[in-house]
Amino acid sequence: MFAIDLEWAFASKYVLRTAKPGPSDLAICPAADAVITRYRPLEQYPALYAEFAKLDGSKQRCLAFAHKYGLLYTDLTRPAENDPRVFENLRIWKSQIKGIRGLIERCGLSRSQPAQAFRLFGDQDRRLFDLELYLANKSPNSPASIDMRVSHLLAAITLQAITSIIGGRVSVQCIECSSWFEIGAGARRSQSKFCSTRCKDTYHNRLKAASKTPKRSMEK
């Protein structure tokens, strides 16, 4: 069994600033007074790739994504990079969004129409960067497993998309909180509309409360 392993640095606040080479270029960077912490994004967000692929490339949407998950490839905890001046150009973000969308389309086609996918991509192997494989023993009660350890969030998003889609899972949005979650093999049931029992209960409790609210009689 393969597991994607990443612990990523996250700033408490990000800002947009002008970036070189031109004055019209914008970049995302951590605020000067931001607090840096670490978290494990893939364990908390199993369909992160779907949310990234839905970005429209605008500065508002990309900045909001950074506020939730961090930068794509800059590790803020490395001594040489732990500087508020580090940034990621929005032009690069737009290019990576487009790349993940293409990857999702390719993997989806390989599931639904493998012959067509082979005709289109049979001679176009895609190299996966910033990935190392490890044989890991994580528990005294289970056998060893192979870990795919990545060095940044973008690599994690790429691998998450590949393993999810090829594994037969689909990403959908919760009708209560709008978070992305997976349905299908090894995930929630294909009929699921909620990312969690909590969201399901909240949704139905709200409907129940609304049904008990007496309707005001219309004034004549």
N, C-alpha and C positions, 0 to 999 in steps of 0.2 A: 504493500500500500504506500502511495506517495502522499506526503504532506508538504505544503508550501510554508516555509518558516521565514518570518520577518518580524523583527522588532524595530519600529520606526520612530524617528524624532519628530516631535510635533510642537509648534510654537503656539502660545496662547493667543497671539494676534498677528495678522498679516496685513500688509498695506501694498498699494500700487505705487510705483514710482517710475520716472522716466529712465529708460535704459539705452545704452549704446547699441547700435551705431548711430541711430537717428533720433531726433527729439520726439518723433511721433511714436516710437516704440515704447511699450509699457511692459513692466515686469512685476512679478509678485515676489515680495521679500518679507521676512519677519520684521515686526516693529522693533524699534530700538529697545523698548522696555519689555519685550515679550519674555515669558518664562518658557523654557524648553523642558519638555517631559518626553517620556517614551511610552509607546503602547504597541499592541499587536493588532494591526488593522484587519487582517484576514480572519482572525478568530471572532472579531466583533461584527464584521460586515462581510458575509459570505457572497454577496452579489455586488461588491463594490465596482466591478468592471462595468456593470450595466449602468450605474449612475454616472460613471465617467463618460461612457459612450454617448449618453444623452445630453451632455453639455453642448451648448450652441457656440462655444468659443468666445462669448462676450466676456468683457472684463468683470462684469458683475457676477456672472455664473462661475467663472473660474476662481475668482477670489472667494466666493462662498464655499466652493469645493475645498480650497486650501484651508479655510477656517475650520472645516470639519475634519479633514484628513491629513493636511500637511502638504509640503512640496512633493514633486514627483520623483526627483532623483538627487536632491541635495541633502546630505546627512548633516544636520545642524550640530550634532554632538562631536564631530571630528574637530580637533584643535585648530586645524588650518581653516576650517569653514565656519567655526562658531563665531560668526561676525554678522551684525545686522545689515551689512552691505551686500551679503550674498543674495542672489535673486535668480528667478527663472523667467525667461522672456515669454510673453504671451504668444508670440508667433510659434514657439516650440510647442507650447501647450496645444494650440490648434492643430498642429501637425500630428501630435501624438493622439489626439482625439480621433482624427481621421484614420490613423493607423489602427487603433483598437476597433473602430467600426468595421474596417475591412477584415480584420482578423475574425471578428464575430460572424461576419457574413461567410467567410471561407469555412470556418468550423461548422456553422449551421448547414451549409450546403453539403459538406462531407457526411453529415448525418442523414440528411433527407434525400440527397441525390449523389451518392458516392461516385457514380460513373461520370457525371457532369463535373464534379469537383476534380476528378483525376484528369479530365480533358483540359480543364482550365489551369490547374496548379501542379500537375504531375511532374513537371520539370522546374518547379519554382519552390524548392525547399526554403523554408524560412529559418534562419539561424536565430536562436534564442540567446541573448546576451545577459551578462551579470547573473549567471546561475551556476551553482555548484551542487553536486550530489554528495550526500553523506549517508553512511550506514549508521543508524542511531538506535541505541537501546534506551527507551524512555521509561520503562516500567519493569519491575520484577515479576509482573504477572502477565506480560505479553511478549511476543517475539519481536525481534528487531524489525525496523522499518527503514525505508529510504526517505530521507528528507531532501527536498529541493529548497536550498537556502538562497535567497536572493538578496541583493545589496541595496535595493531601493524600491519605493512604492510602485513606480511604473512597471518594473519587472514583475512585481507581485500581481499587479492588475492584469498584465499580459498572461501570466501562467494561470491565474484564476479563471480568466475567460476561456482559455483552451481546455483546461481540465473539466470545467463545468459543462460546457457545450458538448464536447466530445463524449462526456460521461452521460449525456442524455438529460441534463437539467435545463430548465428555462427560468429566466429571471422575470419577476412581475413586481408590481408595486402594491403595498398594503393599502386597502381602501380606507383604513382608519388614519394611519400616520404618514402614508406615502413613502415609507422606507422600502428599499428594494430587498427582496428575498427570493430564494430558489424553491422551485417545485420540481418534482420528478424523482428519478432514481437517487436514493440516498439523501433526499431532502424532504420537504413537506409534501403532502398529497397534492396531486395535480389540480384538485378542485379548491384548494386553499385560497382564500381571499385576504387572509390576515397573516402578518409576520410573526405573531405570537398570540398566546392565549389571552394575555393582558389586553391587546388591541381588540381581539374578538369580543371580550367581555365589555370593554368600554363602549364599543360600537353598539352592541345589543342593549346595554343598559341605557344608553342615550335614546335609542329608538323607543324603548319601553317607557322612559320618562316622558318623552314627547307625546306618546299615545295616551297617557293619562292626564295630560294637561287639558283642562276644559276649554273648548273653543268659545270665543266671544261671539255672542249673537250679533248679527249685522244690524246696524242702525237703519231704520226705515226713513 
